[in-house]
Amino acid sequence: MSSRVVICGINTANLPKISHKETIALIKQIREGDDQAREHFLMANMRLVLSIVQRFNHKKECVDDIFQVGCIGLIKAMQNFNTDYNLRFSTYAVPMIIGEIRRFLRDNSAVRISRSIRDNAYKVLQARQSIEAGLDREASLDEIAAAIDLSVNEVVYCLDAISDPVSLFDPVYHDDGDTVMVMDQLKDNKNIDENWLNSVNLNEAINKLSSREKEILMLRFYEGKTQIEVSKEVGISQAQVSRLEKNAIAGLQKSI
């Protein structure tokens, strides 16, 4: 029995399949104004749109809306595809469809990006697609920057600006039934348990010092004053400042 998925009223089991050769032939017929070829071509590529829509299932937007936006990307890809290159249509269409969906999600996001950055980002995506159409590899940042007269830093900034934000609670994969989230794979070298405990111990040790010892440590190590400056400020000799400072440091070292 054929597996089927129904989305936006379309049963995927009934979708036609076409070869690369048929794809090129249909696109040429479409360019000549053949509406029947256009309908057949779009229906045959609905599976491609559906496969991409599945990548965005975790988004809060309605999946039917995302599917329809993906179809717009498919139509744009069909209109702009160059049959002169020995390139499969799906290779060209996938980034076009993904870009259309991402623009839709970005425009409906609570995070707003300035129009100028969005315009530059669109130029970056277009340049990347154009460069990669004639290559068997991904376009480099230098190639993209040269094509649209931007610096590499500006290209990186634009791409980062339109990247979808990731929640710390987004699932990465499932491990024996347990969901591993993004936050589970992040490491904080600063706020680890050992540092936190050392901080607690240090605070407790400081609280055990006399008010004069606390004052001297504050002036010496937080305000960066010399022992002579401290002695003048607190009204004791430098020798007393030195002795109190050493005693305070020794007490702290002992406590932690």
HELIX and SHEET records of a PDB file:
HELIX    1   1 THR A   12  ASN A   14  5                                   3    
HELIX    2   2 HIS A   20  ARG A   31  1                                  12    
HELIX    3   3 ASP A   35  ALA A   44  1                                  10    
HELIX    4   4 MET A   46  VAL A   53  1                                   8    
HELIX    5   5 GLN A   54  PHE A   56  5                                   3    
HELIX    6   6 VAL A   63  ASN A   80  1                                  18    
HELIX    7   7 PHE A   89  ASP A  107  1                                  19    
HELIX    8   8 ARG A  115  ALA A  133  1                                  19    
HELIX    9   9 LEU A  141  ILE A  148  1                                   8    
HELIX   10  10 VAL A  152  ALA A  161  1                                  10    
HELIX   11  11 VAL A  182  GLN A  185  5                                   4    
HELIX   12  12 ASP A  193  ASN A  207  1                                  15    
HELIX   13  13 SER A  211  LEU A  217  1                                   7    
HELIX   14  14 MET A  218  TYR A  222  3                                   5    
HELIX   15  15 GLN A  227  VAL A  234  1                                   8    
HELIX   16  16 GLN A  238  SER A  255  1                                  18    
SHEET    1   A 2 VAL A   6  ILE A   7  0                                        
SHEET    2   A 2 ILE A  10  ASN A  11 -1                                        
SHEET    1   B 2 PRO A 171  ASP A 175  0                                        
SHEET    2   B 2 ASP A 178  MET A 181 -1                                        
END                                                                             
